[in-house]
């Protein structure tokens, strides 16, 4: 419930004390002051200036509603609740009710359907012994339904998109958290890996990222020079709301109270994993919130996902010390991989399948862009993904890295959700190492992608977006799109397609056998 309510958060803005309104009638503040006014325009009084709705409006992403603020002549403030106008709609009526309650119910319904679909498909594929990512099949099904509806009844397709918008925004807002669990338990995963092998893995991850970035970027530029397709504006993509102090204090209260409860009664909720779940989850969320609020120059060295994992490990260390159970035991409870006795990490990783299914909505939203630039996008993604898989296998064999470790890091440039599905197709792999390798690759890309692309003279927005997503998946995408929004649509498309094509490729038995032949 706490996570659901957080999706409704927004950053408040205030009215500047020196701004006055000349109209005597109540009016909606959707425009700046006339040029003749000596006052500052009202738009300059909004905080923060970026990622906000039009002047005077406050977005509630999960609810799908927004408030428009009006002032009458004595400065009194009033609010009206209106639903957002969807693309192609002629107008919208005024909604009645409590927006917070409606928003929470809307989020729970849309997110619940995606989670239920993911669970159903997973169980069905296991029962049928199908070795193919079930979430990927679900993504194809949703995308196909949207395409058919868009052809038969466009309004129905748009209605479906609007219904699931709260769920997609929730997933987008908390996406880095779903990557964290394997990074949190990394001390347990690498315990049996020799130091020399660890250095070889780091060499492959850093060098492989640079090579994949170059291959994807130069492929995109080459194809663009051949097809000479002119860029067109992409469909606007909604952004999740930033975190607020209310959320921070709420999760802090949850952490303190549940940490104290666990110390007083270690099995208060039945098992140690369930008892530790609330405060370890709160520590993970708090680490992400704090890390997200750090200055940009600090984030270059201390990425939010690192602060997230650090906070969870610190909480595990503190509880292990005070309870005398040890940090290793607490980390084991963080990610149990047992559905009947889940830990905080199991809850977070349970959203990974939903992340893949949500790709269908972002791809449908940018379908015109995909169709227009299909040559650049698909050629770059296919070549870069194939290069990433086979170059990792070849380099791992060349430098003497063990076959099990090499196979575990094969999908280093593919998002965690699908990377774990890919390594599950092979025998004897270390899934925790896989997830950690993917996260480390993303962190390297997030910190250095812009500088490296500038050095490589990859100046085209399409090439920059595709190269970033094809080499550093979601973390690199988030880092680049924050400073280069024109590259965001191509990042989002390549981010999804890289994982999709990598999964399809590794689902072919001949490809898997060829990779194993190289590694061994």
Secondary structure, DSSP 8 states (H G I E B T S, - for coil): -HHHHHTT--------TT-----SS-EE--S---TT--S--GGGGSSS-SS--STTEEEETTTTEEEEEEE-TT--EEEEEEE---TT-----B--S-HHHHHHHHHHHHHHHHHHHHHHHHHHHHHTT--S-HHHHHHHHHHHHHHHHHHH-HHHHHHHHHHTHHHHHHHHHHHHHHHHHHHHTHHHHTTTS-HHHHHHHHHHHHHHHHHHHHHHHHHHHHHHHHH-----------------HHHHHHHHHHHHHHHHHHHH-TTTTSSHHHHHHHHHHHHHHHHHHHHHTS-HHHHTTS-HHHHHHHHHHHHHHHHHHHHTS-HHHHHHHH----GGG--HHHHHHTTHHHHHHHHHHHHHHTHHHHHHTHHHHHHHHHHHHHHHHHHHHHHHHHTT--HHHHHHTTTTTS-HHHHHHHHTTSSS--HHHHHHHHHHHHHHHHHHHHHHHHHTT---HHHHHHHHHHHHHHHHHHHHHHH-GGGHHHHHHHHHHHHHHHHHHHTSHHHHHHHHHHH-
